[in-house]
Amino acid sequence: MERLQNLSLRFFALKASACLPRQLLLFVPLIFIGAVSGDDLVQLPHRNPGLEVDLGVGLWAWPIPCDADGDGDYDLLVSCPDKPSNGIWFFENATGRTSQHRFPVFRPGKFLGRTVHYLMPSYGKSGMRVLSPGFEYADVAKQGLLRKTPLSVSPAFHRPAGQQRKGPGVRHNQWRYHDFDGDGLTDLVVGIEDWSYYGWDDAWDHEGRWCNGPLHGWVYIFRNRGSEQHPDYENPYLLEAGGTTLDVFGCPSPNFCDFDGDGDDDLICGEFLDGLTWFENIGSRQRPVYAGGVRLRADDGSPLVMDLQMIVPIAFDWDCDGDADLVVGDEDGRVALVENITETGTRGLPKFLAPVYFRQQAGTLKSGALATPVGVDWDGDGDTDIVSGNTAGYVEIFRNLSGANVAAPVWSAPEKLHVADRVFRIQAGENGSIQGPAEAKWGYTTLSVADWDLDGLPDLVVNSILGRVHWVRNCGNREQPRFQDSMPLEVEWEGTQPHLAWGWLRPRGKELLTQWRTTPVVVDFNRDTLPDLVMLDHEGYLAFFERFRQGGELFLKSPRRAFVDEQGNPIRLTAGTAGRSGRRKLCVTDWDGDGHYDVLLNSANADLLRGVGLKDGQWVMVPGGTLAKKNIEGHDVSPTVVDFDGDGIPDFLGGAEDGRFYFLKNPRSRLR
């Protein structure tokens, strides 16, 4: 009993979460058995020797191909500036020389030290050199970023001139060395992503046309008029192509190399989205002149695009055949090889193969970036599997291979959900994201797995970047789920159907169009045997969508703001508008074992909103603190519960920005 009292006092001493509205910060009960468990959040390991998965860091992969360990083959250093996996990660080539094995299997990444944004390599006569805005770093493979030298150019040399001040101004700021004019001196090249014309948020007209300006990706040249030892950079100028300022759609990642084998250096740029553009040098090595950009295509003629966006290409002769391939980082932490197959002596547009993503020995489970897991028995074998969404808009299944009641399961590689024999993927497209066309390839799937139509099979209810909630119906069997269609979730609206106060999207028919990137929780909250829906309504209030039967069919009632604080005020989880709306991830469970449903909310890990009873037809909820001390939050953490050991007590599993799953044992289990 003394231990329980100590835990309660420890819990009471916690600072209340800033993620909850003011009216919920007034009461923290002394009676709850403490939620806090120290720094016990741990990444979930595969525990599956011999398994291979996609190589990956957290959010944003900035690759640095090199022989990092000096053993004669190429490895990968990958800079990952996100949270919680910020760092430079060393992926050791475990197979051998890439001249013989273009796709070696890498060992799991080893942490070399913390990193900074926009870290990029340059390759020249003095070997590999690594820069970030305003700094050069020595011996990165061995010492990380410990040894740095400031450059003579200010990182803030570019002054955004656009009038849209909502956005970040300059975002990607990419510094590289290159002897631009062939005079033997190393010049400085800087790629700039300028958001000041684009803005960021809610600039659509009623027909879905973007009314702000474009996202710019420019390349600056700083000519060196000093020496190699003491560079003296002239004032920069913007590179031109096709007789006008070279401009790609953000994040230019400039790569100068003789891609077409004619003796001068051409240029290949990336962008904020997924494509690559070639600018042919139609001048000379000493006096480069660049033609207008041509989008690269794969060898089969299809557009050469990456799977996701915010790509970072690095020109590097990976397969040691004398031409420059592209090693490309993707937003979800993966890295791909785009192999150059241009024949010797061929002039004109270089030829590349479609991207192939590198593989590694399995370490910890990862579902892209901003993973949104759900713990569920997916295949009816009695154990807890994991189904997860992510930024790319996929839904992935991780199968528990150990069976029921195993505290430390062995896990499969992720399998992508298929619907109608195609990979299921939601993407914003050109005008589906409230934050503009720059987010075309993101999907931000978040979901519940539940028997929505009461046929005994687990279905999916999915929300996304669009805010359109869909039911994905299972028409297979309990052991082998199969999905043939996805349909909008419809509501029997009372009165005028509400809509968001921003953006151009409007509900079609009776569909549920609500705040983006927030979890649709399917749960029988009123315990009448029918699965209901709990999620944010169009104004950010926690709402109850009740199911009911009529004429043998199931329907969904209009949302009711049935969750209140102790003063009877409806609980509002976000008051933000447009891009600052939604984004709340939640899970419903009886965390504290008192028989009432609680809600876990995204925070540094997860905040507990305790259910304490029903009053006047509304569920009273009070704040219960944060589950752990450790901060694994980037944009947000997506909570779910699992019961791997089968003790009947829900444990916490959080999907983080790095795509990893972080596990925390419920303190009630430890007190048994």
NORWOQUI-V717996 format. One line per field, one symbol per residue. burial: 1 if it has 9 or more other C-alpha atoms within 8 Angstrom, else 0. Layout:
burial->???
This chain:
burial->000110111111000010001001100100011111100110110101001111111111111111110000111111111111111111111001111011011111100111110111111000011111111111011011101100000000000100011011111111111111000011111111111111111111100101010011111111111010001010010111110011111111111111111001111111111111111110011001111110111110001111011111111111100001111111111111111101000000011111101111110111111111111111000011111111111111111100111100111111011110001111111111111111111111111111110000111111111111111111111100111101011111100000110011001001111111111111110000001111111111111111110000011111101111100001111101011011111111111000011111111111111111000001111111111111011101111111111100111111111111111111111000
